[in-house]
Amino acid sequence: MTSELVARAERQSAQVVALAQELIRRPSRGGVDDYGPVLAVLEEWLSGRGLPHRRLHDGDGLLVGLLVEVEGGRPGPWWTLDACLDTAGFGDESSWSFPPTAGDVVGTWLTGRGSADSKLAAAVFVHIAADLHARAGDLRGGLAVLLDVDEHTGGFGGARAYLADTHAHRPAGVMIGYPGLEEVVVGGRGLWRARITVHAPAGHSGSSRTVVGAISRTARLVALLDSADLPGPPGRGERFPLGPKLTVTAIRGGEGFSVTPDRCELNVDVRTTPFFDEETARTLVLKACSELDAAMPGPAPTEVAQVAMWPPFQLRDDEQPAAALLGAARSLGLAVRPKVAGPSNIGSLLALEGIAATAGFGLEHVGLHGIDERVDLSELPRVTAVYHQAVLDLLDGN
């Protein structure tokens, strides 16, 4: 079957690329562009093939995604392929060597924002759904394709709307189409994020009286956080291979030159692990704030407000859908290895819901979220066949 799937994918490659090009040429920057045009491309494509699909909206009625559903003819669990259709911003367009919405094929490379993350994956997934739709009666359970347009905002509105939709079949597992050919991402660090408010007396910068302003107090707090003692990566033999990480990502406070500010805010991002969870992160940050208040007292205690929390997650190699994706890739001659990613990803959101997820396998790429984003099409037939085979194994083997 695997060789047949590769041959089928080779025959379809030009169609897959053409659809991806149309998607890339509709700008869909997260929180910037109207998502209607990029979704309309897929809606027309899906309607032309008789595939059931519908738009997803959040609680405020905002458009956040598109859901495709292929129901099998026999009872069984549902599985989901997930790719985002919104993209990162373009950044400095003058730094690009081609337009961000080019969508051209240059040699073996498909160019443009979203080519790697993740419009080509969306094109691949809907083609797989169309193939399965033609033989749906033989399958157990069903396949959903989730196309999120609220991913790069950090809101993950499409995924949230999908999971909250009482008409949708809840998935047993999700395969997310982030790129990368040598690894199947089976886990990721979690995160704990907080906004910290530092207080100080207001004053004039030229006053004869010494006033320790909020920025100076914040600088001391940043030093305390940067020097905090975090455990390193675990020893050999431990399943989760990464250690935690703390980063101060933003500071806001003050204006002009003559005022010593009385308030400063900073954002703290802590990447968590199974042995350094959100409560440990919170305790560490609170301890640094207490040390600041003791060493440089202010008019009010330093405040810590949690902004977000996601748990780390990791699938075993024999746990679905990781086993199906790893097995399909290896059966097609790809030397893939399971990987736990440093950045958090949507797999953590799914883990909160008790849903297993892989969070990356695809083509080689350059410039993801940066300039000159592009993806190498050389292995497109084999990568397509891997996902197709993995889905078949899940839908046939339950």
Residue, then its C-alpha position, 0 to 999 in steps of 0.5 A: m500500500t505504501s508504494e501505491l500511496v507514494a505513486r498517488a501522491e506523485r500524481q497529485s503533487a502538481q495539484v497540491v502545490a497549485l492549491a498551496q500557491e493560491l493560499i499563499r497568494r491570499p495574505s492571512r497574517g494573524g490579527v492583521d488580514d481578513y481571513g475570508p479570502v484564504l478560506a474561500v479558496l479552500e471552500e470552493w475546492l472542497s465544495g467542488r469535491g463534495l467534501p462536508h465542511r463548515r466555518l468555525h466561529d468563536g464565542d464573539g462570532l469571529l471567524v476562527g477556522l474551517l472544519v472538514e469532516v469525513e465520516g466512516g461507514r463503521p463505528g470507531p474513534w475520530w482522528t484529526l489533521d490540523a494545519c493553520l492558514d493564518t501566518a506570521g507577519f511579513g516583517d521588513e518586506s524590503s529584506w525579502s528577495f521575493p514578495p512575501t505572497a509570491g507563491d512561486v516555485v523556484g527550483t524545488w522551493l515553494t516560496g512565500r509566507g505560509s509555505a512552510d507554516s502551514k499552507l502547504a500542509a493544509a493543501v496536503f491534508v485536504h487532498i488526503a481527506a478527498d481521497l478518503h471521502a471516496r472510500a469512506g464506507d470502508l473506514r472506522g470512525g472518521l477524519a476531521v481536518l482542522l484549518d485554524v485561522d487564529e493560531h499565530t495570534g496565540g489565541f488558537g481560536g480555531a482549535r478551541a472552537y472545534l473542541a467546544d463544538t457540540h456537533a463535532h466528533r471529539p478526536a482521539g488524537v491530532m496530527i499537526g502539520y508543522p514542517g521538519l523532515e527528520e523528526v516527529v514532534v511527540g511532545g513539548r515544554g509547557l509554559w507559565r506566563a505572568r505580568i509583573t507590576v513593580h511600584a516605586p515613589a514618583g519623583h523628579s529626575g533632577s530632585s536633590r532627594t534620591v528616589v529609586g524609581a520603578i525602572s531601577r527596581t525593575a532592573r534589579l528584579v530582572a537581574l534576580l530572575d536572570s540569575a534564578d537557579l533552574p534545574g538543567p536537563p535531566g540525566r540520561g534515561e529520563r523520558f523528557p529531555l529538556g530543562p526549564k527556561l525563564t525569559v523576561t520578554a517585555i518591559r514597559g514603563g516611564e516616559g520622557f526624561s524628567v519624571t522618575p516613574d512610579r510603575c513598571e511592568l514586565n512580562v515573564d515567560v517560563r517554559t515548564t517541564p514535568f519536573f518543573d511545573e507551573e507551581t514551581a515556576r510561580t514559586l520561583v518568580l514570587k521568591a524573586c519579587s520578595e527578595l526585591d521588596a526586601a532589598m529595595p522596598g517600594p510603596a506597595p508589594t510587587e504584584v504577579a498576575q498569571v497570564a497563561m498556563w499550558p502543561p508540558f506533554q509527551l507521547r510514548d513512541d507506541e502511543q497513537p497517533a505518534a506510533a502511526l506517524l512514526g511507523a508510516a515514515r519509517s516504512l517509507g524509508l525516512a529515518v525519523r526520530p521522536k522529538v520533544a520540542g523546546p517551544s510550546n505548541i498547540g499540543s499543550l492545549l490539546a493535552l489540557e483536553g486529554i487529547a494526544a497530539t503530534a506537533g510536527f513532521g513535514l518538509e525541509h524549510v527555511g525562513l519560518h517566521g523570518i524573511d524569505e520563507r520557503v519549503d523544499l518540495s523534493e520530498l512532497p510525495r513521500v511526506t504526503a504518503v506518510y500522512h495518508q498511510a498513518v491516517l489509514d492505519l488509524l482508521d482501519g486498525n481500530 
